[in-house]
Amino acid sequence: MVRAAARQIGFVKDPLKLGWRAAQRPHTLESQITTKENAMVTLHIQHSITDFDTWTSAFQRFGDARSNAGVRAERIQRPVDDPKYVVIDLDFDTAGEARSFQAFLTTQVWANPKNSPGLAGTPATMILEVFTL
């Protein structure tokens, strides 16, 4: 269609072969979303704390447990207007690893006040799939 239109207006050369780089086909949403086979899974945790230093100390004590459970990366965040609240994201390769660690936290860490000083209330958790758009 482009070639025929080009010939009608007297354009002799093939307009698709002018030495320009071929146009990239726009990526579709399906091609942009990370597939489940290689998607990172995040255990998202958020809860109130009594004191950040006390909580940080307890969190650091479980560093080996996180590594052994398959945590690939971790992010700790606090709201800018609430120093007594934390948001933790722990990245895993699989949802099964995330669920296992979530169960460990629930039964072994948060259930025992000695293992979770600084924790105020019950943590809210969810397991999230990471998508790249």
C-alpha positions in Angstrom: 0.0 0.0 0.0 2.8 2.4 0.9 4.8 1.4 -2.2 1.8 1.9 -4.5 1.1 5.4 -3.0 4.7 6.3 -3.4 4.7 5.3 -7.1 1.5 7.3 -7.7 3.2 10.5 -6.6 6.3 9.8 -8.7 8.5 8.4 -6.0 10.8 5.9 -7.7 12.7 4.4 -4.8 11.2 2.0 -2.3 10.2 4.3 0.6 10.8 1.4 3.0 14.5 1.2 2.0 15.8 4.8 2.4 18.5 3.9 4.9 16.5 4.7 7.9 16.3 2.4 10.8 13.2 0.2 10.6 10.5 1.4 12.9 10.2 -0.5 16.1 6.9 -2.2 16.6 5.3 -0.8 19.8 5.4 -3.3 22.6 2.2 -4.7 23.7 1.2 -5.0 27.3 1.5 -8.8 27.1 5.1 -8.6 26.0 6.0 -6.2 28.8 4.5 -8.1 31.7 7.0 -10.3 33.4 6.0 -13.9 33.0 5.1 -15.9 36.1 8.0 -18.3 35.5 10.6 -15.6 36.2 8.6 -13.1 38.2 9.9 -12.0 41.6 7.4 -12.4 44.4 7.3 -10.0 47.3 6.1 -10.6 50.9 4.8 -7.2 51.8 4.5 -6.5 55.6 3.4 -3.4 57.4 2.8 -2.7 61.1 3.0 -0.3 63.9 6.1 -0.3 66.2 6.9 1.0 69.6 10.4 2.2 68.8 12.4 2.1 65.6 15.7 1.3 67.1 14.3 -1.6 69.1 12.5 -2.9 66.1 15.6 -2.6 63.9 17.6 -4.6 66.3 15.1 -7.4 66.3 14.8 -7.3 62.5 18.6 -7.6 62.1 18.7 -10.7 64.4 16.7 -12.6 61.8 19.0 -11.8 58.9 20.2 -15.4 58.6 16.6 -16.7 58.7 15.7 -14.4 55.8 18.7 -15.5 53.8 18.0 -19.2 54.5 14.4 -18.7 53.5 15.4 -17.4 50.1 15.0 -13.6 50.5 16.7 -12.0 47.5 16.2 -8.4 48.4 14.6 -6.4 51.2 13.3 -2.8 51.5 12.4 -1.1 54.8 10.3 2.1 54.5 8.6 4.4 57.0 5.9 6.9 56.3 7.3 10.4 56.4 4.6 11.5 58.9 4.6 8.4 61.2 8.0 7.2 62.7 6.2 4.4 64.5 5.1 2.5 61.5 7.2 0.3 59.1 6.7 -1.2 55.7 8.8 -4.1 54.7 9.1 -5.8 51.3 11.0 -9.1 51.1 11.6 -10.4 47.6 11.6 -14.2 46.9 11.9 -16.3 43.7 8.7 -18.2 44.4 5.3 -17.7 46.1 6.0 -20.9 48.0 9.1 -19.4 49.6 7.2 -16.3 50.5 4.3 -18.2 52.1 6.7 -20.4 54.1 8.5 -17.4 55.5 5.2 -15.7 56.2 4.2 -18.7 58.2 7.5 -18.7 60.0 7.1 -15.0 61.0 3.5 -15.6 62.1 4.2 -18.7 64.3 7.8 -18.2 65.4 8.5 -14.5 65.5 5.3 -12.4 65.9 3.7 -15.0 68.2 6.5 -14.6 70.8 7.1 -11.1 72.3 10.7 -12.0 73.0 11.3 -12.5 69.3 9.5 -9.3 68.3 10.3 -6.5 70.6 9.1 -3.2 69.1 6.2 -4.7 67.4 2.9 -3.0 68.2 -0.2 -4.9 67.2 -0.7 -7.5 64.5 1.3 -7.1 61.2 -0.7 -7.0 57.9 0.9 -9.1 55.2 0.2 -9.9 51.5 2.2 -11.8 48.9 2.5 -9.8 45.7 3.6 -10.6 42.2 5.9 -8.1 40.5 4.8 -7.0 37.0 6.8 -4.7 34.7 4.6 -2.6 32.5 
